[in-house]
Each structure stands twice: as structure tokens, then as C-alpha cells.
Amino acid sequence: MSVINLPFESLLSDTGLSQLKSQLDQLIANPADNAEVVFEHLRDQLDVPTKLPVIISKVSNQYVIQAANNLITENQEYFLHELESVLKQFRIKLNDAGNQIDELLVEGETQLLSLRDRVTDELSKIPYTIEIRETNGTKEFFINQTQPIDSKIQGVELTITSSSLAFTTSNLTQLQCSIEATLPGLQNQDGSGPHQVSLDISYGNGIFNGSANNIPAARLQGFQATIDELTLVIQNGNFQAGTQISGELVFDFLDDVNNGPGKIDFNIQLLNNGDVQYQAQNPQGQELKKGSISVFFEQIEVITHTALPTDISINGWAELPGVVDSSTQQPVKTTFDLGFADPHFEFTGTNFSPVPLGFGTITFNTVFLRIHKNGNLILSTWE
């Protein structure tokens, strides 16, 4: 009794198929012999090719190769790019009359590092079939993900829509996943729902890397937000150095000094406690205008949490033309908090104190601006 090794990669060429069928004839003629399918790029715990025990039969004009064990209850374990994986189904049917594969049924599942299931919080697993395609005249195996996977990493939700990996006898490509990332707090520009960013991430040496380009505009607390740069680096369940998201906040309802829409740079910090922080960069130096009123933002910061309400700090000061502090000869500054109640932005004055003017002092009791998101000034009250 002997063990016959059947190379899985034999399926990729006519020569390999002919040699495989000769081995199958030998096994059928010697039923005491055992057979194992050998997968060059699916490795076992000792980092050698995985071997799957199979049984061989011939029905009419078809050779049938199928797993000797019930893989549904006794999964065959292997590693794909050092990621824990299992075979869940395996059956091959070959036509005796020519080099035709009548059926290739190979189903597997690979567990990803760092990305977790949104419901169970276990490491996410991608299910796939292994199929054959021809690329530039050469046949290769490739994985075909069979369903989207809802995952998360810290405070960011991801949907893995597809995965790609290919291999031949001599080559194994990187694992890549196409994902849709949902950054909490961002809405589609038209307000139709959560904003999603599509990108591909590649896996190697325990690290996911990916970047996105041509990202559609979004909304953050009513402001238009354009993202110019988005790069993710993920390892050990955390966002790592090199993760970078930045862009501009565009104030459709305010003008810059050149009468274009006001813009302030901002970035997004993906924190490893689940929080996501949106923060404007040095907004104090940007003078924005609404008619003759000058508006300066001191702080624009929005922090989302996984289990708590969002923290919003948007404040600054406004200057009314012609109202000058006689002690400093500078325009009077009225501080404000800004809120958004769709479809209006509302500036509410705060911390009023007497202001010395040439004829005495003045104290504002109420400063309130309501501006429609289309830019129209609805209400301006200075009392």
C-alpha cells in the first residue's frame, strides 16, 4: 500500500491533466493505495504544502476526486499568507474524453487579522471559492469571495465587498480586499445617508495598507467636507503610524476675502480607543465673511464615540463693521457657538462683556445669526 500525491496545480495545464488522469487510473487499479491532493501554496503548521486525503472513483466517463472526510464537520486547516484558513468543500470531476474539468468545487474560508465582525466581535472571515481563469494565455487559480462581510476596526465600520488573490505552481499574489469604509459623523453631500469611501487594502506581513483617491464630497455637521488624502495602515487591531486622512471644510454659506467659498483645512484622527476626531487646522487665521460681518473660527472639533453621544465644539468670534473698542482701537469681537439644525446654521453669541466706545460703553445682550445652508442670511440680531 502506498500514498499517491496528486498536485492540485495539475489542473492548470493540459499536460498536468493528462498526468493526473494517469495517476487516477493507477489508483483505481490499485484500490489499496491512498491518495492525497497537495496544495503548493496552502501551507500547514510546519509551513509545508497542505495535503488533503481524498477518495477516487470513476462514474461512466468521469473521474471523481472528493475529500475523504466530511469537511463541513471536519474542516481541513491550512494557512494562506500565514492567515488561518479552512477548506469546507472539495470535489473535482474530470472528463475522461479530453482535458475538460466538468466540476471544480473548492470552498474555503480565511480569517483576517485586525478586522472584526460587527456582531460577534470575532475576527472577520472571508468565504470564497477557488476557481480557474486564463490571464494572458496562462491559467491560474483565483479566489472568488462569495458574500460581503460586515467588519469593523476600532470606531470605523467596513464592508469587505470582494477579495482577490491568485496562484499558479510557482507564484502566489498578495491578498487584496475591496472595502467600503464608513467614517462616523460624515454624511453624503446630499444628506441621503452615511458617507462611504471605497478603497482597496492589501495584506502582507501582518499589515493592511490602502489608499483612496477621487473621494466624493461629504458633509460634517452641515459643512461640506472634501477629503484629499486617505491612507490606512492597520496592524494588531489598531491604526498605525502612516494612517492619514485630511482635506478641506468648505463653508458654502460664508465667503473668503476673495468672495469665493470659505475653506479651512482639517484632518481626521482614527483613535485606537474607538473615537474618531475631526479637527480644523489653525482656523483662527482664516477670515470669512457674511456680507459685511467678519467671522473667525477659533475651534472646530467633532469627536464621535462608539457608545456615547458625539462631542461638538464649534466656536469663534464675529466682528461687526464700524463697532470699534475705543481702548484697543480694534473691532469689537463677539464670541459665538455654532450649531447646525438642518437646513440652518445658527451662530449664538456668548460671554458678553461691556465694550468701551468713544461715547461710553455698550453691552450686547443678544447676538444671533441664522444662515440657510444655501448661503441666504435669514436672521441677524445684535442687541
Helices and strands as residue ranges (DSSP letters): E 3-7, G 8-12, H 14-29, E 34-43, E 49-59, E 62-67, E 76-80, E 83-95, E 101-117, E 123-135, E 138-145, E 149-153, E 156-164, E 166-167, E 175-188, E 194-204, E 207-212, E 218-220, E 223-235, E 238-239, E 244-255, E 261-270, E 276-280, G 283-285, E 288-290, E 293-304, E 311-325, E 330-341, E 344-349, E 355-357, E 360-362, E 367-372, E 377-382
